[in-house]
Amino acid sequence: MDDPYKTLGVPKNASEADIKKAFRTLAKKHHPDKHAGDAAAQKKFQEISGAYDILGDKDKRAQFDAGAIGADGNPRGFDPRQQGGFRQGNPFGGGGFDPRAGGFKFDFDQAPGGAAGFEDIFADLMGGGGRRRGGQRPAKGEDFSASVTVSFAEAATGGTRRIVLQNGEQLDVKIPVGVKDGQVVRIKGRGGAGRGGAPNGDILLHVSVAAHPGMTRDGNDIRTDLPVTLKEAVLGGKVPVPTLTGTVSLSVPPNSNTGTTLRLKGKGIGAHGATPAGDLYVRLLVTLPDKPDDALRDFLNGWPADYDPRGKTR
């Protein structure tokens, strides 16, 4: 066998997670069950398994890196013609010396952490169908993690997004109504396959909510600012206001001032579970025209303006 690092396509400083990921990908691609009768695929699969037997075990990897053992797992300088050799019967277990066999054997019952990780990986690859000597020990499937960024409106009203899992699978997931920025949503049963009758793992979906240019969230309520003209503020009237579900008409009472806050019931975060829909709070901003208005200037020149708005703060 070639250098196990080259066989798995990973650098010598690869992490345990990178090695496991590379092995999982290659093993899934070349597994004999997918290439019935293909001798080349079977040989490739054996090489991949042999490489992971070394690099997936901390002790063996350290021995290989130190030059104590070769790519075949045998000590450097070992001559099988003189010593009886090594046999690597089962590519899915850990190594152990067997004097009756005159060499090394593999054992399915090796504790997790060494090459027994094969069992966990192949249970995932083959849909939980891997078999263990003496019966398969039940174990819940692996939880997968994924991240998604949704719009402010999607967080408020819900939606559907397509995500890509670690194993390359694409999945449409439901974004729940009212999801918050930084919240982790658990999608049950869509993770790795369980073993021995145990349930599948879950997907842990980490949600980020993008900011809205004109709205902020306050619990289940939404707050926004709405510019109004001086005429609308003084005389009152109907003005359009955007909401997450479309534009609605808002009644501005006469003599409204900047800071006056009006409520649109049920126009906040959508109802979810036992939580009712929130409200939309609209704060008015009295705004003068951008360009000079001669009529307004003439009116104000003749207006006594007998009130002092600054007196309230003295």
N, C-alpha and C positions, 0 to 999 in steps of 0.2 A: 504494500500500500504506500502511496505517496505521503508526503508530509500532511498530517491531519488538518493543519491549518489551511493548507491549499485545498484539500478535499472539501472542507466546509465553506471555503471562500471567505475566511475571516482573518484579520491581522493577529499577530502574536500578542498584542495587548488587548484583545477583545474581552469584554466583560462576560460573566456567566450568562447573563440575559441575552447578549448578542449571539453567543454560541448556541444557546438553546433555540433561539429564533431561527438561526441559519439551518440548524439540523431539522427543525420542524418543517421548514419550507421545502428543503431538499427531500426529506423522507416522504412527505406528502406527494411530491412530484414523481418519485421513482418507486413508490411502494409496489411490491409484486402483485398485490391484489388489483392494481390498476393496469398491470402489464402482464397478464397471464401468458405464460409460455415464452416470454422475452428474456432470454439468458443474459443479454447485455444489461437490461434494467435490473435484473436480480443481482448481478455482479456489482453494479453501481450502488445499489441499495446496501449491499454488504460492506462496501468501502465506506459509505456514509456512516453506517452503524458503527463500524470499527473506529472511525475517526472520533465519533462522539463518545465512544466507550473510553477513550483516552482524555479528550478535552472536557468531557462532561463530569469527570471525576477530579476533584481538586488534587488529590495525592498523585494520581497518574499523570495529570498535566504537569505538576511540579517535577516529577521524575523525568518526563519527556523533555521539558525545557532545560533540565539540568544535564541531559545527555545520558541518564541512567538507563532509560529504556528506548527502544526504537519505535518507529511508526506502527509496527505490528504488535506492540505491547510487550515484546520480549526484551530481556536485559541485553545491553550492548555486548556483542561478542558471543552471544549464545549460539551454539551449533546444534540444531535439532537432530542432525544425523548421529551425533555422539551421545546426546543426553535424553533422547526419547521425545524431545520436542514439546511444544505447546499445542493445545488444541483450543480452538475458539468455536465451540459447538453452537451455543445460543448467543446471538448478537444483541440480546436485549437485557442481559444481566450484568452483575459486577464480577470482578476477577477474584479468584481465590486458589491457593495451591492445593492440588489433589494428588497425593503420592501414588494412589492406585492407578491414576491415569498417566502418571509420568509427566505432568505438566500443569497447566492452568485450566480451570473450568469456570463457567459462568453460573451465577446463582440468582434466581429470580427473587429470593428473599432478602437480598442485601438491603440494609436500611436506606431510607431516602437521603439524597445528598450526593451519592455516588452515581454509578451508571444505572441504578434502579430507576432513575428519572425517565428511562425508556418507557416504563409502564405507564407513567402519567401522560407522556407525550403521545404514545400510540393509542391510549384510550381516547384522547382528544381527536387524533387524526382519523380514527376509524369509528367515530361516533359512539365511543364508550364500549366498543365491542372487544377490547383487548382481554385476554384471558390470563389468569394467574394460577400457578400450581397450587392445588389445594383449595381453589375457589377464589373469586375476586372479592377484595375487601371493598365495601361500599364507601364511596367518597363523592362529595358534591363536586360538580364541575367547576372549572376555573372561572372567576369573575373577570370580565373584560372591561377596560376603561376606554372611554371616548370623550371627545370634547366637541362642543358646538356653540356657535355664536348666533343668537337670534335677535331680531329687531325688537324695539320697544313694543310695537303693536302685537307681534307674535307672543311676547311674554304676557301681554294683557288679555289677549283673546284666544290663545292657543294656536296650534298649527301642526304641520308635519315636516320633518326634515330627513334627508338621506345622509347616513353616516357610513364611514368605512372602518371596520374593526381591524384588530391586529392581524387576524388571519386572512385579510383581504376581502372578506365578505362585505357586501353592501346591504344596508338594512334601512328601511323607512321606519322612523320612530315618531311617536306622538309627543309633541311639546305640550305639556299640560297648561291649562289656563292658570294664570297667576304665578308662573314660575319666576323666581327671583334671581338676580345676578349672583353668581357664585354657588347656586344651589346644585346639589347632586341628585339626579333623578335615577332611581333604580328601576330597570326594566327586567322583570323577573323571567327566568328561564331561557334567555336568549344568549347566554354566555357559552362556555365550554361544556361538552357533554359530561354528564355524571357517569359514575362507574358503579357496577353492582347494584343497580336499581336506585341509586341515589339521584336526587334531582340535578338538573343542569344548573350551571352557574348563571349569574346575572350580568347585565351590562350596567356599569356605573357611568352615567352620562353627566359630565361636568358642563354646566350651562353658563355662558356669559351673555349678558343682555347689553346690546348696543345702546348708547345714549340717544335720546330724542332731541332734535334741535329746539323744540318749543315746549316740551312737557317734562315734568318730573313726577316721580312716584312718591306717595306718602302713605305707606301701608297699602290699603286697597283703594285709596283715592288717588286721583291725578290732579296736579295743579298746573295751570298755564296762565300766561299774561295775554291780555287782549287790548290792543290800541283802539281807542274810540276818539271821534272828533269832538271838538269843543261843543258843537251844536248838539250832538248825540248825548253828551254828558249833561248839558243843561236842560234840554227839552225831553230827553228820554227817547225811546224808540226801539225798533227791532233791528238787531245787528247779527250778521252771520258769524258763527264760531266753529272752527274745525274740531271734530272729535275723532276718536279712533275708529268709529264706525260710519263716518261721513259728517258733512256739515249740517248743523242745525241752527235754528233761529233762537236768539237769546233776547229777552226783554230787558232793556236797560232802563231802570227807573229814573224819572227826572231828578235833576240836581245831584247826579252821581259824581263822585270825585275820584281822583287817582287813589288806588288802594281799595276802593269798594270791591268786595268779593261776592260773586254770585255763584249759586250752586245749580248744577245740572244733575239731577238724581239719576243714578244707575248708569252714568256714562264714564265710570272709572274702570278699574280692573274687573273683568268679567266674573260672574258667580262661579264658584268651584267648591265642590263638596257641600259642606254645611255653611260655607261662607257666602253671604249675599254679594251682589255686585257693588262695587264702590261708586263714589260720585266724582264728578269733575268740577273742580273749583276754579272759577274764572276771575282773575284779578284785573280790574280795569286800569288802563293807563291813558289819561287824558293827553291828547297829542295835538300840537299846533301844526298848521300846514308848513310844508318844507319851504315854499316860496312866500314872499311877502304878500299879504292880502290887504289891499287898500280899504275895502269896506270894513273889515274887522278893525283896522287901525283907526278909521274915522269914528267907528262906534265906541271904541275904548277911549278915545280922546274926549268924548262927551259923556262918558259913564263915570259917575262919582266914585264907584268902587269903595263904598264906605264900610269896609270890613278889613280886619288885620289878621291874615292867616298865620303870621309869625307870633302873634300874641299868645297863641296856645302853648308855645314852647317856652315862654318867659316865666 
